[in-house]
Amino acid sequence: MTRKTLLLVLSACLAAACAKETGIREIRPEEKPDLLPAMPVIHITTEGKKPVTDRETYIPATFIFADDSDSREPVQGEIRARGNSSWWNAQKKSYRIRLENKEPVLGRTANRHWVLIANYFDKTMLRNELAFYLSRTSPGLKYTPESDFVEVIFNGEYLGVYQLVDHVRTGYGRVRDQYLLEIDVRAEETEATFTTPHCSVPIIVSEPDCTQGDEMWQEASDFVLEAENRLFSGDLSLLDLDSFVDWYLINEIAKNNDSIFFTSCFMSFTPGGKLSMGPVWDFDIAFGNTTYNDNDKEEGFWLMKAAWFDRLMKEKAFVDRVKARFAEFYAAQPQWYDYLDHYAAYLTPYIQLNEERWKTMNVTLWSNPYVFPTYEDYMKELHRWLKTRMDWMKTEIDKIPS
């Protein structure tokens, strides 16, 4: 049994035994050591205890990943800030970690590249994890980033609860296709980017490493352009439809503001194969947690504003798969709410510690459409929003002609 599985089993037992109407168990801090598996702790010490001040400059650092395996050997690497809106608007910052050597951090496939997500604007801290869970239960998506909740101590200072997540890259245990692409409106001019007639937002050739105009860049841009040309002529043969269906539905259910081919939209392919959507990424201001574009409202389709998905929804082959796959999602909802409640039970004492550090619960942060005094209130609202959203989508998707 893996550590994550054990965590969820124990949390499930606790939640079931002591649930309130919401299924969320409030756990007193003194219960934490005996009743729950300890959350891993990452100790980060930068060279000269320098602060991380920007998103471009890596600072040398020593890392200790302390989990229930008692593996506490220090490893060397570097750290820098990450994020766009979160970097400018959040007091609690997110980080990129680059280790000197590949390491099996917290029992995962050895790699050098990791991300620490602060989840500062999502007071449930579970929206990214919910999206990852929906992705892991979606056979059309080839890869979902692994994640673990961790406590971070930075140069001796407690920074609260983070999510340690795979950095989206190609390789063993990550994206297995040769080419990884990211649609990102904030792409730098120096990056290997291209656009297409129906996607004016820059598409970055993230991997393999290439420069604009070289052979690999040309192969990637030619392939995506050909896939788009065929799509808009009614030929879906270059698209991995199952991945497009699952990626579409997860982002549509969440009303993920960035998913209309704006930013953090990943695709991949291997020459001779098909273009796949995924992995899913960046959902902290999704699932109703935003003030942008009416995406706090449970009603309304959102991804139709992306030209590719607007065109796909005119194709019977895609629509039929959307209707069938959504029916599966709809039927699976009880498992979703159990998953959320089990994690909420696990997180509750740590959320209290995080709140002591950051004091955000009853405060309006950037893009928050509401505030509540307690963690339980935020979990109730996430439940309510998701259930209402799913019922609305069922009614509307049932209306779409097959």
C-alpha positions in Angstrom: 0.0 0.0 0.0 1.5 3.4 -1.0 1.8 6.2 1.4 -0.9 8.2 -0.4 -3.3 5.3 -0.4 -2.6 4.8 3.3 -3.3 8.4 3.9 -6.6 8.3 2.2 -7.7 5.1 3.9 -7.0 6.5 7.3 -8.6 9.8 6.5 -11.7 8.0 5.2 -12.0 6.0 8.4 -11.8 9.1 10.5 -14.2 11.1 8.3 -16.7 8.3 8.3 -16.5 7.8 12.1 -16.9 11.5 13.0 -18.5 13.2 10.1 -20.9 16.2 10.4 -23.6 16.9 7.8 -20.9 18.0 5.3 -18.8 14.9 6.0 -15.9 17.1 7.1 -14.4 16.2 10.4 -12.8 18.9 12.5 -9.7 17.4 14.1 -8.2 19.0 17.2 -4.4 19.8 16.8 -3.6 17.5 19.7 -5.0 14.6 17.8 -2.6 15.0 14.8 0.4 13.0 16.0 -1.5 9.8 16.9 -4.4 9.6 14.6 -3.1 10.7 11.2 0.0 9.9 9.2 2.3 12.9 9.5 2.5 15.3 6.6 5.9 15.4 5.0 8.1 18.4 5.8 10.5 20.0 3.4 13.3 22.0 5.0 14.9 24.5 2.6 18.1 26.4 3.4 19.4 28.8 0.8 23.0 29.7 0.4 23.7 32.5 2.9 20.0 32.2 3.9 19.2 34.5 0.9 15.5 35.3 0.2 14.0 34.2 -3.1 13.2 37.5 -4.8 12.3 36.8 -8.4 11.2 34.2 -11.0 14.3 34.2 -13.1 17.3 33.7 -10.7 17.9 30.3 -9.1 19.5 30.4 -5.7 21.7 27.5 -4.5 19.9 25.6 -1.6 20.0 22.5 0.5 16.8 20.5 0.8 15.7 17.9 3.3 12.6 15.9 2.4 11.4 14.4 5.7 8.5 11.9 5.4 7.4 8.6 7.0 10.3 6.7 5.4 12.7 8.6 7.7 14.7 9.6 4.6 16.3 12.8 5.8 19.5 13.0 3.8 20.2 16.6 2.6 20.3 17.0 -1.2 21.7 20.0 -3.1 19.9 22.0 -5.7 18.5 25.4 -6.5 15.2 27.3 -5.9 13.5 30.3 -7.6 10.0 31.8 -7.5 7.3 30.7 -9.9 3.8 31.9 -11.0 2.3 34.9 -12.7 -0.8 36.3 -11.0 0.2 34.4 -7.8 3.7 35.9 -7.8 2.3 39.5 -7.9 -0.7 39.1 -5.8 0.1 36.5 -3.1 2.0 37.0 0.1 2.7 33.3 0.2 4.8 32.5 -2.8 5.1 29.4 -5.0 8.5 28.0 -6.0 10.4 26.0 -8.6 13.0 23.5 -7.3 15.8 22.1 -9.5 18.0 19.5 -7.8 21.6 18.7 -8.8 20.7 15.1 -9.4 17.6 13.1 -10.0 16.0 12.2 -6.6 13.0 9.9 -5.8 11.4 12.7 -3.7 8.7 11.3 -1.3 8.9 8.0 -3.0 8.1 9.2 -6.5 10.0 8.6 -9.8 13.4 10.2 -9.5 13.6 13.6 -11.1 15.4 16.9 -10.7 12.4 19.2 -11.3 9.6 19.9 -8.8 7.1 22.7 -8.0 5.9 23.9 -4.6 2.4 25.3 -5.1 1.2 27.7 -2.4 -2.6 27.5 -3.1 -2.8 30.9 -1.4 -6.0 32.0 -3.1 -7.8 28.6 -2.7 -8.6 28.4 1.0 -9.8 24.8 0.7 -6.3 24.0 -0.8 -8.1 21.2 -2.7 -9.0 22.6 -6.1 -5.8 21.6 -7.8 -6.0 18.2 -6.1 -9.6 17.8 -7.3 -8.6 18.5 -10.9 -5.7 16.0 -10.6 -8.1 13.4 -9.1 -10.5 13.8 -12.0 -7.6 13.5 -14.4 -6.3 10.3 -12.7 -9.7 8.8 -13.1 -9.9 9.8 -16.8 -8.5 7.1 -19.1 -8.2 9.5 -22.0 -5.4 11.5 -20.2 -2.0 9.9 -20.5 -0.4 11.6 -17.5 -1.4 13.5 -14.4 1.2 15.3 -12.2 1.7 13.5 -8.9 1.2 15.6 -5.8 1.7 15.5 -2.1 0.7 18.0 0.6 3.8 19.1 2.6 4.8 21.6 5.2 7.6 23.9 4.2 10.2 25.4 6.5 12.3 28.0 4.7 15.5 29.2 6.3 14.1 28.2 9.6 10.7 30.0 9.1 7.5 28.1 8.9 5.7 28.8 5.6 2.7 26.6 6.0 1.1 24.0 3.8 2.2 23.6 0.2 1.5 21.1 -2.6 4.7 19.4 -4.0 3.8 18.7 -7.6 5.7 17.2 -10.6 7.0 20.0 -12.9 5.4 19.3 -16.3 8.2 18.0 -18.4 8.9 15.1 -20.8 10.6 11.9 -19.6 10.1 8.8 -17.6 7.3 9.3 -15.0 6.3 12.5 -16.7 4.9 13.3 -20.3 6.0 10.4 -22.5 5.6 12.1 -25.9 8.6 13.6 -27.6 7.1 17.1 -27.9 5.5 19.1 -25.1 3.7 22.3 -26.0 2.2 25.0 -23.8 -0.3 27.7 -24.8 0.6 30.8 -22.8 -0.4 34.4 -23.5 2.5 35.5 -21.4 5.2 33.7 -23.5 8.4 35.6 -23.8 9.6 36.8 -27.2 12.8 34.8 -26.7 10.9 31.5 -26.4 10.3 29.1 -29.2 6.8 30.1 -30.0 4.3 30.0 -32.9 0.7 30.8 -33.5 -1.9 29.4 -35.8 -4.9 31.0 -37.6 -7.3 29.8 -35.0 -5.0 30.1 -32.0 -3.5 33.6 -31.8 -2.1 33.0 -28.3 1.5 31.9 -28.5 2.2 28.1 -28.4 5.5 27.4 -26.8 7.6 24.4 -27.8 8.6 23.6 -24.2 10.4 20.4 -25.0 12.6 19.4 -26.6 14.9 22.4 -26.2 14.8 24.3 -29.5 14.9 27.8 -31.0 12.4 29.5 -33.2 13.0 28.5 -36.8 15.1 25.4 -36.2 14.2 21.9 -37.4 12.4 20.8 -34.2 10.5 24.1 -33.9 9.4 23.7 -37.5 8.3 20.1 -37.0 6.1 21.1 -34.0 4.6 24.1 -35.7 3.9 22.2 -38.9 2.2 19.4 -37.1 -0.1 21.6 -35.0 -1.0 23.7 -38.0 -1.9 20.5 -40.0 -3.9 19.2 -37.1 -5.8 22.5 -36.9 -6.4 22.7 -40.7 -7.8 19.2 -40.6 -10.0 19.9 -37.6 -11.6 22.9 -39.3 -12.2 20.9 -42.4 -14.0 18.2 -40.3 -11.1 15.7 -40.2 -10.2 14.7 -36.6 -7.7 12.1 -37.6 -4.7 13.9 -36.0 -6.4 14.5 -32.7 -6.3 12.0 -29.8 -10.1 12.5 -29.2 -10.3 10.8 -25.8 -7.7 13.2 -24.4 -9.5 16.2 -25.9 -12.8 14.9 -24.4 -11.5 14.4 -20.9 -9.4 17.6 -20.8 -12.4 19.5 -22.1 -14.8 18.2 -19.6 -12.5 18.6 -16.5 -11.9 22.2 -17.5 -15.5 22.9 -18.4 -16.8 21.4 -15.1 -14.3 23.6 -13.3 -15.0 26.7 -15.5 -11.3 27.1 -15.5 -10.8 30.7 -16.6 -7.4 30.0 -18.4 -8.6 27.0 -20.3 -9.9 28.9 -23.4 -6.4 28.5 -24.8 -5.1 31.4 -22.7 -2.5 30.0 -20.4 -1.3 26.8 -18.8 -2.9 24.7 -21.6 -0.6 21.8 -22.4 -0.5 19.5 -25.5 1.9 16.8 -26.6 2.7 14.6 -29.5 5.3 12.2 -31.0 5.9 12.5 -34.7 3.8 9.9 -36.5 1.2 10.0 -33.7 -1.6 12.2 -32.7 -1.9 15.5 -30.8 -3.0 14.9 -27.2 -4.4 17.4 -24.7 -3.0 17.5 -21.2 -1.9 17.4 -18.5 -4.4 19.4 -16.6 -2.8 22.3 -14.7 -3.6 25.3 -12.5 -7.0 25.2 -10.9 -6.6 27.2 -7.8 -9.0 29.9 -9.1 -11.4 27.4 -10.8 -14.4 25.6 -9.4 -16.2 28.9 -8.7 -13.2 30.6 -7.0 -12.9 33.6 -9.3 -14.4 36.9 -10.1 -13.5 36.8 -13.8 -15.9 36.4 -16.7 -18.8 35.2 -14.6 -16.9 32.0 -13.9 -18.0 32.1 -10.3 -21.5 31.2 -11.6 -22.5 27.6 -11.9 -24.4 28.2 -15.3 -22.9 28.6 -18.7 -20.5 26.9 -21.0 -17.0 28.4 -21.0 -14.7 26.5 -23.3 -16.8 27.2 -26.4 -14.9 30.5 -26.4 -11.8 28.6 -27.5 -12.0 28.3 -31.3 -10.9 24.6 -31.3 -13.5 23.5 -28.9 -16.2 25.5 -30.5 -15.4 23.7 -33.7 -15.1 20.3 -32.0 -18.6 20.7 -30.6 -19.9 20.8 -34.1 -18.5 17.3 -34.8 -20.8 14.4 -34.0 -17.8 12.1 -33.1 -16.7 14.5 -30.5 -20.1 15.4 -29.1 -21.1 11.7 -28.8 -18.0 11.1 -26.7 -18.6 14.2 -24.6 -22.1 13.1 -23.8 -21.1 9.5 -22.9 -18.1 10.6 -20.9 -20.0 13.3 -19.0 -22.6 10.7 -18.0 -19.7 8.7 -16.4 -18.4 11.8 -14.6 -21.9 12.6 -13.4 -22.4 9.1 -12.0 -19.0 9.2 -10.2 -19.8 12.3 -8.2 -20.2 10.4 -4.8 -16.6 9.4 -5.1 -15.5 12.9 -5.8 -17.2 14.3 -2.6 -15.8 11.4 -0.5 -12.3 12.2 -1.9 -12.7 15.9 -1.0 -14.0 15.1 2.5 -11.2 12.6 3.2 -8.6 15.1 2.2 -10.3 17.8 4.2 -10.2 15.6 7.3 -6.5 15.1 6.7 -5.7 18.7 6.1 -7.8 20.3 8.9 -5.1 20.5 11.6 -2.5 21.7 9.1 -4.9 24.3 7.7 -5.1 25.7 11.3 -1.3 26.0 11.4 -1.2 27.5 7.9 -3.9 30.0 9.0 -1.9 31.0 12.0 0.9 31.9 9.6 -1.1 33.7 6.9 -4.4 34.7 8.4 -6.5 34.5 5.1 -9.7 32.8 6.1 -12.0 35.8 6.6 -10.1 38.0 4.2 -11.0 38.9 0.6 -8.0 37.9 -1.6 -7.4 38.6 -5.3 -10.1 36.9 -7.4 -12.0 35.5 -4.4 -15.8 35.9 -4.9 -16.7 35.3 -1.3 -15.2 35.0 2.2 -16.1 32.8 5.1 -14.8 32.6 8.7 -13.9 28.8 8.7 -12.3 26.1 6.6 -15.5 24.1 6.9 -17.5 26.9 5.3 -15.2 27.0 2.3 -15.5 23.2 1.9 -19.3 23.5 2.1 -19.3 26.1 -0.7 -17.0 24.0 -2.9 -19.4 21.0 -2.5 -22.4 23.2 -3.2 -20.9 24.9 -6.3 -19.7 21.6 -7.8 -23.0 19.8 -7.3 -25.0 22.8 -8.8 -22.6 23.0 -11.7 -22.8 19.3 -12.5 -26.7 19.4 -12.4 -26.7 22.4 -14.8 -24.3 20.7 -17.2 -26.3 17.5 -17.2 -29.4 19.4 -18.2 -27.7 21.3 -21.0 -25.5 18.4 -22.3 -28.6 16.2 -22.5 -30.1 18.9 -24.9 -27.2 18.7 -27.4 -28.3 16.6 -30.4 -26.3 13.4 -30.9 
